[in-house]
Amino acid sequence: AFWNIRSLNKPVSFECFKDFIDNNDLDFVGIMKTKKESFHDSFFSSIGHNFSWNFMPASGTAGGILVGFKPNKFQIISWDIGSFCVNAKIMNLCDKFIWRLVAVYGSPYEQGKQNFIDELHSTLNLWNGPTMFGGDFNLVRESTDKNNGNINYHWADAFNNWINSGGLIEIKNPTRTYTWTNNQDEPIMAVLDRVFVTTNLESHYPDVQIRAAPRVGSDHVPILVDLGTTPSKKPYMFRFEKWWLERDEFQTLVAEVWNTPCHFDNPLDKWQSKLKLLRRKIKGWARNVNGEIKRHKKELLEEFDILDVFSEDNMLNQAEK
């Protein structure tokens, strides 16, 4: 999960933090804007959960990131602490898959945004393995990400350039239009909190999804991440089969999926959304076709076996051959 909690210095915020972990049974968590320069062991012990923690200290009372993992779910391989990001390379114990989680808190100030963008690029280039970026980016991608449509297009373009340069896939939040509000009588609302994954992480966890938790004690909506994993089931590896092209219904399926209306405006988002939908549809179609082929093959083998046994004592006529 990722959440800009606004502060962990106040008792009320700390209680919200503990409830957030308890109520959602979290296996990992990234907390932004902690406003804490350091954490004592007593702080972690009072949470009442067995997590392995690391943090990026706040600068005075500004910023700060806290990241934790349950050691019975993840093995931490390495940490890297930046100015805007906390990187953790980890291994999921359920399937031994190694990936990287990057908890992000972008600069809310104009003078820090270029440094933030630069760190996003350097973090992306640091390792080409499966990666998830999540947190409060303090940036929007397009005018529809803000309820008044008033955005800085320079930073939106710089943000989109980073996303496109890494071929990142944004995991959209289906439960909320906006993730932040200024809580005024005529509120300004925006999408500031996001989750992005690399294609090699999405291919291993094709069912990864996010949803919002109740916004209690903060002006930001918490984001819950579900990798879609179960310890006993190995992920289905998608592979294109040449024989699909020989079936007429395959081309019809592709055309229907590609012509399905898409609510995204960004061309890259449209492309990725259609590919993800196409892959899911093809998986179901291929399973059905494979099942039909296997049943037909089984029937042929049974018929062959009957004829084979029959031929041991009888001469087969031309039709039976």
Secondary structure, DSSP 8 states (H G I E B T S, - for coil): -EEE-S-SSSHHHHHHHHHHHHHHT-SEEEEE----S---HHHHHHHTS--EEEEE--BTTB--EEEEE-TTTEEEEEEEE-SSEEEEEEEETTTTEEEEEEEEE--SSGGGHHHHHHHHHHHHHH--S-EEEEEE----SSGGGBTT----HHHHHHHHHHHHHTT-EE---SS-S-SEE---SS--EE--EEEEE-HHHHHHSTT-EEEE----SSSB--EEEE---BTTB--------GGGGGSHHHHHHHHHHHTS-----SHHHHHHHHHHHHHHHHHHHHHHHHHHHHHHHHHHHHHHHHHHHHHHHS---TTT-
